[in-house]
């Protein structure tokens, strides 16, 4: 008898009697009920009402939002996940501040057995985990192709996602780093003051030896290395971003160094050149946002690694500027190792950014508040950082000339401007309307060409610097003398557009009746760089003058 036959014979002997139960299989605790895409903070808020009797998992796919739970305030960013247990509140702060438009996925789920009461995920907490992002992407794809994927794939991915969330909750329960979190926050707050290991160890009631051991394990650096790097990063960022350039005395005071000689020595040891020469040295730049990548290319500075959107690619190829590492914005959020592997000299992005401290470990990080600085101020800063400020100002002067010419033309053809609005359809759920702080052509209409927003926007107030998602049956409330609209492009969304155009409230609008409705392309109106904005201005003027000349 062969070895294979012998093994088979032994196996049959083992199983011929009573079966050996290897282990008890735990029951399935949850089932997935609903999965929806969310387009803005308003739709997030509606979830609490619609799914009050369900557990909800939120995953942010882009933007930032503030959530308020009984355990405190949470800031969620691209890549964050938060689980809300049924019966608990997770309010969405309505104040936009300098947050960016938020989109994401919401998943409602419930206990398989109503008598089960174990909640394995802990209190709501913002979790950023690359695996979660990848699983959610796979889950969305599977749900969109349910006929091809079969009946089990979606639920298998969902339970894999829950398993990842459970692992995170267990790890947090066993790792008490609350004192380390306090220490690191204190270092960042008091970086301009003398800091010692012994002093901080006393404050958190641990021994200096335990302090050093856990600090190195948690941060990857010794206490002295961490403080030194933070201080030098601040000096680098100030030298790149501040205007006028701070003196060495000011930088020493800002970072807690006792004199300028010691600061210069530490700077040179860390960076490789003196502070006085740093601004002039060529730098490899990583751009975390589409608009900053486009702005760098407009300056003629090709980034080492940059976020690139589809609307940019044809222009880059045409201009021969596509020879650099390119990613989507969400890739750079979910995969910080891509940034680290590129070994940049500077990282550029929008503020606020929850991962700023981690980015600073890699390179000096310049984050500009999107709403607090207009696009021209941001562009000038990019010019300074790259050493191309003169070129940046020249491009803005060129845009200003075009803007003045456009206004002279409109003065002759129409005189008083009246009101205007840009509407970006997103299908049956409605449309986005932006204020002048978010681009999408609105800043051109209101800043460059002197149109006024619709009365409803002025009533809302916050839309002058924000954005809003408007349901289909309310779009007519935001009508204006001139309406620029991007229609839904997908055939599956065309029905929603047809529904809008069939409404009496829409067809009785003066702009619709009198032919002052202009089709635009959302991709064309995404960019916030001088080249994109110049093209947008020219496109708007072509639409307006063509219509005016007909009358």
Secondary structure, DSSP 8 states (H G I E B T S, - for coil): --HHHHHHHHHHHHHHSS-----------EEEEEEEEE-SHHHHHHHHHHTTTSEEEEEEEES-EEEEETTEEEEE-TTEEEEE-TT--EEE----TT----EEEEEEEEESSTT----TT-S---EE-HHHHHHHHHHHHHHHTHHHH-SSHHHHHHHHHHHHHHHHHHHHHH---HHHHHHHHHHHHTTTS---HHHHHHHTT--HHHHHHHHHHHHSS-HHHHHHHHHHHHHHHHHHH-SS---HHHHHHHHT-S-HHHHHHHHHHHHSS-HHHHTTS---EEE-SHHHHHHHHHHT---SEEE--HHHHHHHHHTT---SEEE-HHHHHH-HHHHHHTT-SEEEEEE--TTHHHHHHHSEEEEEETTTS-HHHHHHHHHHHHT-HHHHHHHHHHHHHHHHHHHHHHHHHTSS--BEEEEEE-STT-EEEE-TTS-TTHHIIIIIS--B--HHHHHH-GGGTSEEEE-GGGGGGG--SEEEEE---SGGGHHHHHHHHH-HHHHTSHHHHTT-EEE--TTTT---SHHHHHHHHHHHHHHHHHHHHH-
